[in-house]
Amino acid sequence: MVPQVHPVATSSNLSQNNASRFHSNPDILGEICEYLSPNDDLELEPEDSLIASRQNLAWLALTCRAFLEPALDRLWRSLDTLYPLFKILPAFVRTDGTHVLRGSITPEEWERFDWYARRVKKFCYTRDPDNLDIAMHVYFRIAQLRSTPLLSALRHLYCPDISQTDFLISGVCLFLSPSLQTLEFYKITSVEDKLTGTFLHTLWNDGAQLETVGFRGTGLSPGTLDLILNFRTLRQLELTGMGPAIELDWLKRLGEMPKLRDLALDFTNSRIESIEEDLGYRNLKSLMITASLAFTRSFIPHISTSGLEVIVAASSSDTQAERVAFIRDVIERWGTTLRDFSLVHINSESAEEIHMVTIAPLIPLKQLTGFRLEGYSIDLTDDNLRIFGSAWPNLTKLLLPNVAGSDRVRPTIESLKILAALCPDLKHLRLPLDTTELPPFVPPPTPYIPPLPVPESPAMVIDDDAEGAPPPLQPLSIVRKRQPHGLQKLTIATSDDTWESKDQLHLARFIDYLFPRLQYVSPFEGHDLDRWTHIHDIVQAFQTVRRETLIHQRTQYGS
């Protein structure tokens, strides 16, 4: 019998096997590429960060074949101009400072174009930046030459200003694709009504399975809104400024949509005065109504969902009695399922007065993860914030109203400490902070970690049973570092406070110590913008120094 020979596992073989498993694992490769990727919402990504992320992904794609596809997928995933794709075509040339399309495009060139274009999942269609002069005929010529969708795998089309001047709005038809799932047109006017209707009808006719539709602006007709109902796959719908086109029969047909989960409707200038018929909406999870609070209260009893998790009531007309009754109605109906509550007053001319006693019935809802109060005047103390934090420990969003004037009672810097301790999952915080009397920042003492004993001779060994022996040392695992708070955005909703330069430094140190992962410090609606921009810059400087110090320590000593 011939004995079986087992290969010896050398360090070289193990290294090759580990490398092979690493490069063949799409999850690991994907995580690395995702870490380097920019935000898909390009409007939120700083320009320098976007350039750096794209450059890193491009370099990663060139490192080895394993990274090629996942890195390119992230690099091309979100675009806000067709220029990078046009540059792939040899016929796209620049003449006298303007980019034009000259000559024919071969099948091989289209194939190379599509190899990149198929990776684009989200496109933001807006006018090209001033430094990119692309002749309008390029878009018409491309549309003429293509018989298939330009972006064959496009999932999300976003047009932030569909009525802007010096903009080829009809070019939006270049992005018609049956792969589309999300459609957002903003700043619509009546001029774009027919184009929007044609776009919706074409998508439906081509078999698109739209899941999300968002239209903001004015001027859409009832006929265009009817076309939305063709998409039985619809899960999310937002209509802002389209109140005159919303009719009761359309509302009831929308309520029959089997997969609709998220609904935001603006009834401003609607001809519907109140709701007195059952509407459906049995699977709704999130509801936002912009209307008088009396109308919203008439809407609530006529929807059949039993599991509403998010409710937003935005009103330009409401009274104290209506607010109390609305909160009572919501709690009675969905008190066990509600996760996010928002009450917004949208009359910019005056702020309605609201009191803690009005929102007190929400305090027992321990499961709340989001609370928003906006457009109201309210006196808030540190103790009020302690009540919020203790009642809602799972908050990820706490947005409190802007309070102007030093005569109003506002939370102090102590409230930031309270929320940092009581709400560890908080990601976005907006509060009217009182900055008139800022104490100097005094860093807390560093916890003492006793050194491990290292006996050098028997004479130095201490008998634990001997008189006067020190208590035994605790394992180092018991000494735990404070988990850094994960707050990402801090919005200060106050103004008119006077500061000295040293106050800015103290406040920035408080903020950085409590929220070391903070990305944005900003004022509400731009109040005292220069001052808070300075605070943001100081906090960012602290973070930069901390990162560089950690990198130096790891390089110097290892970790």
Backbone torsions as a table, in degrees:
resi	resn	phi	psi	omega
1	MET	NA	127.3	-179.5
2	VAL	-79.2	123.3	179.7
3	PRO	-68.8	145.0	176.8
4	GLN	-77.8	134.6	-179.2
5	VAL	-102.0	119.5	178.9
6	HIS	-97.1	129.6	-179.6
7	PRO	-64.0	141.0	178.0
8	VAL	-75.1	131.8	-178.7
9	ALA	-81.7	91.9	177.7
10	THR	-82.8	164.2	178.9
11	SER	-62.9	-31.7	179.2
12	SER	-67.4	-42.9	179.0
13	ASN	-64.2	-44.0	-179.8
14	LEU	-61.0	-41.2	179.7
15	SER	-62.8	-42.4	179.5
16	GLN	-65.9	-40.8	179.8
17	ASN	-65.1	-42.0	178.6
18	ASN	-63.0	-42.7	178.9
19	ALA	-63.4	-39.6	-179.9
20	SER	-64.5	-43.5	179.2
21	ARG	-65.1	-37.1	179.3
22	PHE	-64.0	-50.4	-175.2
23	HIS	-73.0	-16.9	179.5
24	SER	-98.9	2.9	-179.3
25	ASN	-98.2	104.6	-176.1
26	PRO	-66.0	-27.8	-179.5
27	ASP	-66.9	-43.6	179.3
28	ILE	-65.9	-45.9	179.2
29	LEU	-60.8	-41.1	179.7
30	GLY	-64.3	-39.9	179.2
31	GLU	-63.9	-41.1	179.0
32	ILE	-63.1	-46.1	-179.6
33	CYS	-66.1	-36.9	-179.7
34	GLU	-65.7	-36.8	179.0
35	TYR	-61.6	-34.2	-178.7
36	LEU	-87.8	-5.9	-171.9
37	SER	-79.5	148.4	174.2
38	PRO	-77.3	168.7	174.9
39	ASN	-63.4	135.4	178.7
40	ASP	-63.9	-26.9	175.0
41	ASP	-85.6	93.1	-172.4
42	LEU	-63.8	-22.7	179.4
43	GLU	-68.0	-23.3	-178.8
44	LEU	-92.3	-10.5	-175.3
45	GLU	-91.6	122.2	176.3
46	PRO	-57.6	146.7	-173.8
47	GLU	-59.2	-44.8	-178.0
48	ASP	-67.2	-35.6	178.2
49	SER	-68.2	-39.1	179.0
50	LEU	-63.6	-45.3	179.5
51	ILE	-61.6	-44.1	-179.2
52	ALA	-64.3	-42.4	-179.5
53	SER	-63.2	-43.5	-179.2
54	ARG	-68.0	-37.5	178.1
55	GLN	-65.1	-42.0	179.0
56	ASN	-63.3	-40.5	178.5
57	LEU	-66.6	-38.8	178.1
58	ALA	-63.3	-43.3	177.5
59	TRP	-64.0	-40.7	-179.3
60	LEU	-63.1	-39.4	179.7
61	ALA	-62.0	-26.6	-177.8
62	LEU	-89.7	-5.7	-175.4
63	THR	-72.4	-45.7	179.1
64	CYS	-161.6	165.8	-175.1
65	ARG	-63.0	-32.8	-177.7
66	ALA	-61.6	-33.2	-177.7
67	PHE	-89.5	-8.8	-172.1
68	LEU	-57.8	-58.1	-175.5
69	GLU	-66.6	-51.9	-178.1
70	PRO	-63.2	-35.0	179.8
71	ALA	-70.3	-42.8	178.5
72	LEU	-66.4	-35.6	177.3
73	ASP	-58.7	-42.4	179.3
74	ARG	-74.4	-35.5	-178.3
75	LEU	-63.2	-39.0	-175.6
76	TRP	-100.7	2.4	-170.6
77	ARG	-61.3	-37.3	-176.3
78	SER	-131.8	125.3	-179.8
79	LEU	-129.6	154.7	173.1
80	ASP	-126.7	14.1	173.2
81	THR	-158.2	150.4	177.4
82	LEU	-85.8	-2.5	-175.2
83	TYR	-54.1	-46.3	-180.0
84	PRO	-60.3	-33.5	178.1
85	LEU	-76.1	-41.0	178.3
86	PHE	-59.3	-34.7	-177.7
87	LYS	-63.7	-19.9	179.0
88	ILE	-69.4	-26.2	-176.5
89	LEU	-84.8	123.8	178.8
90	PRO	-60.5	-25.4	-178.7
91	ALA	-75.0	-12.3	179.4
92	PHE	-87.1	105.5	-173.9
93	VAL	-129.0	166.9	179.2
94	ARG	-111.3	130.0	178.5
95	THR	-137.9	127.6	-178.8
96	ASP	53.5	37.3	176.3
97	GLY	84.4	-2.7	-178.3
98	THR	-118.9	135.7	177.6
99	HIS	-82.0	130.4	-178.7
100	VAL	-133.4	172.2	177.2
101	LEU	-116.5	113.9	-177.3
102	ARG	-124.6	132.3	176.5
103	GLY	91.6	-175.9	-177.6
104	SER	-95.8	167.7	178.4
105	ILE	-122.9	120.2	-176.3
106	THR	-77.9	159.9	176.1
107	PRO	-57.0	-36.0	179.3
108	GLU	-65.9	-37.6	178.3
109	GLU	-69.0	-38.2	174.5
110	TRP	-64.3	-36.4	179.9
111	GLU	-64.1	-41.6	177.7
112	ARG	-67.4	-39.4	175.9
113	PHE	-58.1	-47.5	-177.4
114	ASP	-68.1	-27.3	-180.0
115	TRP	-61.9	-32.0	175.7
116	TYR	-90.8	-41.3	-173.8
117	ALA	-63.2	-30.7	-178.6
118	ARG	-67.5	-10.6	-179.8
119	ARG	-88.8	-13.2	-177.4
120	VAL	-76.4	118.3	-179.0
121	LYS	-106.7	-28.9	179.4
122	LYS	-131.4	135.0	178.0
123	PHE	-131.3	130.4	174.5
124	CYS	-101.4	109.3	-176.1
125	TYR	-94.1	111.0	177.7
126	THR	-147.3	174.7	-178.1
127	ARG	-66.2	146.6	-179.7
128	ASP	-65.9	147.6	178.2
129	PRO	-61.0	158.7	-174.6
130	ASP	-59.9	-29.7	-177.9
131	ASN	-79.3	-3.2	176.8
132	LEU	-114.8	100.4	179.7
133	ASP	-95.3	96.6	178.9
134	ILE	-108.9	121.2	-179.2
135	ALA	-61.1	139.5	-176.7
136	MET	-62.0	-27.7	-177.5
137	HIS	-65.6	-19.3	179.2
138	VAL	-60.3	-43.2	-178.6
139	TYR	-67.1	-41.2	177.8
140	PHE	-64.6	-41.5	-178.3
141	ARG	-66.8	-40.8	177.6
142	ILE	-61.9	-44.3	178.6
143	ALA	-61.0	-35.7	-179.9
144	GLN	-69.4	-35.8	-175.3
145	LEU	-82.1	-20.3	-175.6
146	ARG	-95.5	135.4	173.9
147	SER	-109.8	-3.6	178.4
148	THR	-125.9	163.6	-179.7
149	PRO	-55.7	140.6	-178.7
150	LEU	-66.6	-40.9	178.1
151	LEU	-118.0	91.1	-167.5
152	SER	-68.7	-19.4	-178.5
153	ALA	-115.1	18.3	-177.6
154	LEU	-62.3	130.9	179.8
155	ARG	-108.3	-33.0	-170.0
156	HIS	-133.2	119.0	175.8
157	LEU	-114.0	123.2	-176.4
158	TYR	-125.5	125.0	177.5
159	CYS	-123.6	99.9	-172.8
160	PRO	-69.4	-22.7	-178.9
161	ASP	-149.9	86.9	-172.4
162	ILE	-77.7	-10.2	-178.8
163	SER	-110.7	12.8	-175.9
164	GLN	-65.7	153.1	-179.1
165	THR	-77.6	163.7	179.0
166	ASP	53.7	49.0	-172.4
167	PHE	-148.6	129.8	-179.2
168	LEU	-83.5	87.2	-174.4
169	ILE	-67.1	-34.1	180.0
170	SER	-64.6	-17.0	177.3
171	GLY	-64.3	-12.2	178.4
172	VAL	-61.6	-23.9	179.8
173	CYS	-67.7	-16.0	174.3
174	LEU	-60.9	-21.0	-173.3
175	PHE	-102.6	11.1	173.4
176	LEU	-64.1	124.4	179.9
177	SER	-156.8	136.2	178.1
178	PRO	-64.4	-10.1	179.2
179	SER	-80.8	-11.2	-176.0
180	LEU	-61.7	134.6	176.9
181	GLN	-121.0	-24.9	-178.3
182	THR	-129.2	130.9	-178.5
183	LEU	-131.8	122.1	179.4
184	GLU	-131.0	116.0	174.3
185	PHE	-117.6	123.2	-179.2
186	TYR	-118.8	158.4	-178.4
187	LYS	57.7	43.4	177.7
188	ILE	-73.3	146.5	169.2
189	THR	-124.3	175.0	-179.7
190	SER	-61.3	-22.6	179.3
191	VAL	-63.4	-33.0	-177.0
192	GLU	-91.7	5.7	-176.9
193	ASP	-60.1	-50.5	-176.2
194	LYS	-68.8	-37.1	177.2
195	LEU	-63.5	-42.3	178.7
196	THR	-63.0	-42.6	178.0
197	GLY	-62.7	-42.9	178.6
198	THR	-63.0	-41.1	179.5
199	PHE	-61.1	-47.3	179.8
200	LEU	-62.3	-44.6	-177.6
201	HIS	-64.2	-40.8	179.4
202	THR	-64.2	-43.2	177.8
203	LEU	-59.4	-45.5	179.6
204	TRP	-64.0	-41.8	-178.7
205	ASN	-66.1	-30.4	-179.7
206	ASP	-86.7	-1.5	176.1
207	GLY	89.5	17.9	178.2
208	ALA	-64.8	145.2	-179.9
209	GLN	-109.7	71.4	-178.6
210	LEU	-61.9	133.4	177.7
211	GLU	-112.4	-27.0	-177.2
212	THR	-134.7	129.4	176.0
213	VAL	-131.4	130.5	175.7
214	GLY	-133.6	117.4	178.1
215	PHE	-122.5	123.6	176.2
216	ARG	-125.8	141.2	179.2
217	GLY	141.4	-137.2	177.5
218	THR	-149.5	163.8	164.7
219	GLY	93.5	-0.7	175.7
220	LEU	-71.6	144.4	-176.9
221	SER	-92.4	160.8	175.5
222	PRO	-56.5	-33.5	179.2
223	GLY	-64.3	-37.6	177.8
224	THR	-69.2	-40.6	177.3
225	LEU	-63.3	-32.8	178.0
226	ASP	-60.1	-33.8	-177.9
227	LEU	-66.0	-24.6	177.3
228	ILE	-62.2	-33.0	-175.3
229	LEU	-69.8	-11.7	177.4
230	ASN	-68.3	-22.0	-174.2
231	PHE	-93.0	91.8	-176.5
232	ARG	-71.3	-8.9	177.8
233	THR	-86.9	0.7	-173.3
234	LEU	-60.6	129.1	178.2
235	ARG	-113.2	-32.9	-177.7
236	GLN	-132.5	135.7	178.4
237	LEU	-140.5	130.2	173.0
238	GLU	-127.8	126.2	174.3
239	LEU	-127.5	110.4	-179.7
240	THR	-116.1	126.4	179.5
241	GLY	84.5	8.4	-176.7
242	MET	-107.0	22.6	-177.7
243	GLY	-53.4	-43.9	-179.1
244	PRO	-60.8	-23.3	-177.6
245	ALA	-92.1	-9.1	-177.9
246	ILE	-84.0	122.5	179.9
247	GLU	-116.0	155.9	-175.2
248	LEU	-61.1	-42.8	179.9
249	ASP	-62.5	-39.4	177.5
250	TRP	-63.6	-39.9	178.1
251	LEU	-59.3	-42.1	-178.5
252	LYS	-69.6	-38.4	177.6
253	ARG	-67.8	-35.9	175.4
254	LEU	-63.5	-36.6	179.4
255	GLY	-64.4	-14.3	178.4
256	GLU	-89.6	-5.3	-179.2
257	MET	-63.0	121.9	-169.0
258	PRO	-70.9	-25.4	-173.8
259	LYS	-110.3	4.8	-176.6
260	LEU	-66.6	122.0	-178.1
261	ARG	-117.4	-30.6	-170.1
262	ASP	-129.4	118.8	-174.2
263	LEU	-132.9	129.8	175.5
264	ALA	-132.3	113.8	-176.4
265	LEU	-125.4	137.5	178.4
266	ASP	-109.0	114.9	-177.8
267	PHE	-99.7	16.6	177.9
268	THR	-59.1	129.3	-178.7
269	ASN	64.8	19.0	176.6
270	SER	-73.4	150.6	177.5
271	ARG	-84.0	-5.4	177.3
272	ILE	-84.9	117.8	-175.9
273	GLU	-86.2	-34.6	177.7
274	SER	-161.3	165.6	-179.4
275	ILE	-106.1	126.6	179.6
276	GLU	-129.2	7.6	179.4
277	GLU	-125.1	152.5	176.7
278	ASP	-67.7	137.3	-173.4
279	LEU	-109.3	-19.2	-175.9
280	GLY	98.6	-130.1	-178.9
281	TYR	62.0	49.1	-174.4
282	ARG	-72.8	-19.4	-177.6
283	ASN	-108.2	12.3	-174.9
284	LEU	-67.6	135.3	177.2
285	LYS	-112.7	-27.4	-176.8
286	SER	-135.3	132.0	-177.1
287	LEU	-136.6	128.8	172.0
288	MET	-126.2	125.1	178.7
289	ILE	-121.5	126.5	172.5
290	THR	-107.1	107.7	-176.0
291	ALA	-174.7	178.5	172.9
292	SER	-63.3	150.8	-178.5
293	LEU	-64.3	-28.8	176.7
294	ALA	-64.2	-41.4	177.8
295	PHE	-64.9	-44.0	-179.3
296	THR	-60.4	-39.2	177.8
297	ARG	-65.6	-30.7	177.3
298	SER	-75.9	-23.6	-179.4
299	PHE	-75.6	-42.7	-171.3
300	ILE	-56.7	-45.6	-176.7
301	PRO	-66.9	-14.8	-173.0
302	HIS	-104.9	14.6	169.6
303	ILE	-110.9	143.6	-167.1
304	SER	-96.2	-0.9	-178.8
305	THR	-62.8	140.0	177.8
306	SER	-110.0	0.0	-174.7
307	GLY	-126.9	37.9	-179.9
308	LEU	-64.1	131.6	-178.3
309	GLU	-111.4	-26.6	-177.4
310	VAL	-131.0	130.2	174.3
311	ILE	-136.1	134.2	177.8
312	VAL	-129.2	121.9	176.6
313	ALA	-114.6	112.5	179.0
314	ALA	-111.0	123.0	-172.1
315	SER	-141.4	144.0	172.9
316	SER	-100.5	-3.0	-178.2
317	SER	-144.0	112.0	176.5
318	ASP	-159.2	153.7	179.3
319	THR	-115.8	167.9	178.4
320	GLN	-59.2	-43.2	-179.8
321	ALA	-63.5	-39.7	179.6
322	GLU	-67.0	-37.6	178.5
323	ARG	-64.6	-44.0	178.8
324	VAL	-61.5	-45.1	-178.5
325	ALA	-66.9	-38.1	179.9
326	PHE	-63.9	-47.0	179.3
327	ILE	-61.8	-41.1	178.0
328	ARG	-62.0	-43.3	-179.4
329	ASP	-62.3	-43.1	-178.2
330	VAL	-64.5	-44.3	-178.1
331	ILE	-66.7	-41.4	179.4
332	GLU	-62.7	-34.7	-175.0
333	ARG	-86.9	-42.7	-171.4
334	TRP	-133.0	28.4	-177.1
335	GLY	-59.4	-28.6	-178.1
336	THR	-88.6	-15.8	-176.8
337	THR	-111.9	-16.4	-173.9
338	LEU	-65.4	131.7	178.8
339	ARG	-117.6	-22.8	-173.3
340	ASP	-144.4	124.2	-177.2
341	PHE	-125.7	132.3	178.7
342	SER	-136.6	134.8	174.7
343	LEU	-129.1	119.0	-171.3
344	VAL	-127.4	129.3	173.8
345	HIS	-103.3	120.4	-169.9
346	ILE	-107.4	14.9	175.5
347	ASN	-85.8	106.8	-174.5
348	SER	-73.1	-15.6	-176.8
349	GLU	-76.0	-30.5	-178.8
350	SER	-149.6	148.6	178.8
351	ALA	-104.7	125.9	178.3
352	GLU	-71.8	144.0	177.5
353	GLU	-81.1	134.2	176.6
354	ILE	-135.6	150.0	-174.9
355	HIS	-121.5	158.5	179.4
356	MET	-57.5	-33.3	-178.1
357	VAL	-64.0	-25.6	179.9
358	THR	-69.3	-40.5	-177.2
359	ILE	-94.8	-1.5	-178.8
360	ALA	-56.7	-35.0	179.3
361	PRO	-60.6	-17.2	178.8
362	LEU	-80.5	-17.0	-175.2
363	ILE	-56.2	-40.7	-179.2
364	PRO	-68.0	-8.4	-177.8
365	LEU	-79.9	80.7	-173.9
366	LYS	-62.1	-21.2	-174.4
367	GLN	-84.3	-0.8	-177.8
368	LEU	-61.1	132.6	173.9
369	THR	-113.9	-9.0	179.1
370	GLY	-145.3	136.1	176.4
371	PHE	-142.5	130.2	-178.1
372	ARG	-137.0	127.8	175.4
373	LEU	-130.6	124.0	-171.9
374	GLU	-145.3	141.4	176.4
375	GLY	84.3	7.5	-179.8
376	TYR	-114.8	157.5	172.0
377	SER	-99.7	131.9	-178.1
378	ILE	-152.0	141.1	173.4
379	ASP	-88.1	126.6	-177.9
380	LEU	-128.4	137.9	177.6
381	THR	-116.6	170.8	174.7
382	ASP	-60.5	-35.6	178.7
383	ASP	-65.2	-36.1	175.2
384	ASN	-61.5	-42.2	178.2
385	LEU	-65.8	-34.2	177.0
386	ARG	-65.2	-37.7	177.0
387	ILE	-63.2	-46.4	178.3
388	PHE	-58.6	-49.6	-176.8
389	GLY	-63.6	-39.5	179.5
390	SER	-70.7	-36.7	-177.7
391	ALA	-76.6	-34.9	-174.6
392	TRP	-123.5	71.7	-175.8
393	PRO	-68.8	-15.6	-177.6
394	ASN	-95.7	13.3	-178.5
395	LEU	-57.3	133.6	168.3
396	THR	-110.7	-15.9	-178.9
397	LYS	-143.0	123.9	174.9
398	LEU	-134.1	108.3	-176.0
399	LEU	-119.7	109.7	-178.7
400	LEU	-105.8	157.2	-169.8
401	PRO	-73.3	159.5	175.2
402	ASN	-69.3	134.4	177.6
403	VAL	-124.8	112.0	-178.1
404	ALA	-99.3	143.2	176.0
405	GLY	99.9	136.8	-178.0
406	SER	-76.5	-5.9	-179.4
407	ASP	-82.8	-10.3	-179.9
408	ARG	-89.6	148.9	177.6
409	VAL	-79.0	125.5	-176.7
410	ARG	-134.2	156.6	177.1
411	PRO	-66.1	149.5	178.6
412	THR	-98.6	-174.6	179.0
413	ILE	-60.0	-24.0	178.8
414	GLU	-61.3	-29.9	-179.2
415	SER	-64.7	-31.5	177.2
416	LEU	-65.3	-40.2	177.0
417	LYS	-63.6	-41.8	-179.0
418	ILE	-61.0	-48.8	-177.6
419	LEU	-69.9	-34.7	177.4
420	ALA	-62.0	-35.3	-178.6
421	ALA	-81.3	-37.6	-172.6
422	LEU	-91.8	-22.7	-175.7
423	CYS	-125.2	78.4	-174.6
424	PRO	-68.7	-17.5	-177.2
425	ASP	-97.2	4.0	-176.2
426	LEU	-61.7	129.9	179.7
427	LYS	-113.2	-33.1	-179.3
428	HIS	-133.3	122.5	-179.2
429	LEU	-127.0	128.1	172.8
430	ARG	-127.5	123.9	179.7
431	LEU	-150.3	152.6	178.3
432	PRO	-83.2	89.5	-172.9
433	LEU	-81.0	132.0	175.0
434	ASP	-85.4	112.2	-176.7
435	THR	-111.7	19.1	-175.5
436	THR	-75.6	-30.0	-178.9
437	GLU	-130.4	83.0	-177.9
438	LEU	-90.7	122.8	175.4
439	PRO	-73.6	154.5	176.1
440	PRO	-65.0	145.9	-179.9
441	PHE	-78.3	123.8	176.1
442	VAL	-120.4	111.0	-177.5
443	PRO	-63.9	138.0	178.4
444	PRO	-65.3	154.4	-179.1
445	PRO	-65.1	143.7	177.8
446	THR	-71.8	131.5	179.6
447	PRO	-57.3	136.7	179.9
448	TYR	-77.5	125.5	175.8
449	ILE	-113.0	106.7	-176.4
450	PRO	-63.1	142.9	-180.0
451	PRO	-72.3	150.5	176.0
452	LEU	-70.5	134.9	178.1
453	PRO	-69.3	135.7	177.9
454	VAL	-124.7	86.8	-177.6
455	PRO	-62.4	133.4	178.2
456	GLU	-102.1	-18.3	179.2
457	SER	-155.8	160.4	179.9
458	PRO	-56.8	-29.0	-177.8
459	ALA	-66.8	-21.7	-177.3
460	MET	-90.0	-9.1	-178.9
461	VAL	-76.4	126.8	-176.3
462	ILE	-99.3	132.2	176.9
463	ASP	-74.2	120.1	-177.9
464	ASP	-61.0	-24.5	-178.4
465	ASP	-90.0	-7.6	-177.1
466	ALA	-69.2	152.9	-179.8
467	GLU	-66.7	133.6	178.7
468	GLY	83.5	5.6	179.1
469	ALA	-67.5	143.1	180.0
470	PRO	-70.4	157.5	177.1
471	PRO	-62.9	150.9	-178.8
472	PRO	-62.5	145.5	178.8
473	LEU	-70.4	140.5	176.1
474	GLN	-79.7	148.3	175.1
475	PRO	-58.1	146.4	-178.0
476	LEU	-62.3	-23.7	-178.7
477	SER	-64.0	-21.2	-179.1
478	ILE	-75.6	-29.0	179.6
479	VAL	-81.6	102.3	-173.1
480	ARG	-104.9	142.6	176.3
481	LYS	-74.7	150.6	174.8
482	ARG	-68.0	124.7	-179.1
483	GLN	-66.8	122.7	-179.0
484	PRO	-61.0	135.0	179.3
485	HIS	-70.8	144.7	-173.8
486	GLY	-98.4	18.2	179.0
487	LEU	-56.5	132.5	-178.1
488	GLN	-103.4	-34.1	-173.5
489	LYS	-137.2	128.3	176.9
490	LEU	-120.7	118.8	179.8
491	THR	-113.6	125.8	-179.7
492	ILE	-96.4	116.6	-174.1
493	ALA	-104.1	62.5	177.8
494	THR	-156.8	169.6	-179.6
495	SER	-158.8	176.2	173.0
496	ASP	75.7	3.8	174.8
497	ASP	-76.9	145.9	177.6
498	THR	-103.5	136.5	-177.6
499	TRP	-128.5	162.3	164.2
500	GLU	-105.6	164.8	-177.2
501	SER	-59.2	-38.4	-179.0
502	LYS	-65.9	-28.1	177.9
503	ASP	-64.3	-38.0	178.3
504	GLN	-61.7	-42.1	179.5
505	LEU	-65.8	-44.0	179.1
506	HIS	-61.5	-45.6	-178.6
507	LEU	-63.8	-42.7	179.0
508	ALA	-61.9	-37.8	178.9
509	ARG	-68.6	-40.8	175.1
510	PHE	-57.4	-49.6	-176.6
511	ILE	-62.5	-45.3	-177.9
512	ASP	-66.7	-37.8	179.9
513	TYR	-66.6	-42.4	-177.7
514	LEU	-75.6	-35.7	-174.0
515	PHE	-130.4	75.3	-173.2
516	PRO	-70.6	-11.3	179.4
517	ARG	-104.8	13.3	-176.9
518	LEU	-61.0	136.6	179.2
519	GLN	-103.8	-32.4	-175.4
520	TYR	-137.3	133.2	166.1
521	VAL	-120.7	121.3	-173.9
522	SER	-149.0	157.2	176.9
523	PRO	-88.3	154.8	176.5
524	PHE	-73.1	123.6	177.4
525	GLU	54.5	30.8	172.1
526	GLY	78.4	9.6	178.8
527	HIS	-66.6	133.5	-179.4
528	ASP	51.2	46.8	-172.7
529	LEU	-60.1	-46.1	-177.2
530	ASP	-60.1	-41.9	-177.8
531	ARG	-64.6	-45.4	-177.1
532	TRP	-76.6	-25.9	172.2
533	THR	-64.5	-38.6	177.4
534	HIS	-63.8	-43.9	177.0
535	ILE	-59.4	-44.7	178.8
536	HIS	-58.5	-44.8	-178.9
537	ASP	-63.9	-38.7	178.9
538	ILE	-65.4	-44.1	178.5
539	VAL	-61.0	-42.7	178.4
540	GLN	-63.1	-35.9	178.4
541	ALA	-65.7	-42.1	176.3
542	PHE	-57.9	-44.7	-178.9
543	GLN	-64.2	-40.0	179.5
544	THR	-63.2	-45.4	178.4
545	VAL	-61.4	-41.1	-179.9
546	ARG	-64.0	-43.6	178.9
547	ARG	-62.7	-45.0	-178.6
548	GLU	-64.9	-36.0	178.1
549	THR	-65.6	-43.4	179.2
550	LEU	-64.0	-42.1	179.0
551	ILE	-62.0	-41.9	179.5
552	HIS	-63.1	-42.8	-179.4
553	GLN	-64.8	-41.9	-179.7
554	ARG	-66.4	-37.8	178.3
555	THR	-68.7	-38.1	-175.2
556	GLN	-77.0	-44.0	-171.7
557	TYR	-116.0	-13.8	-176.7
558	GLY	79.7	160.0	179.6
559	SER	-155.6	NA	NA
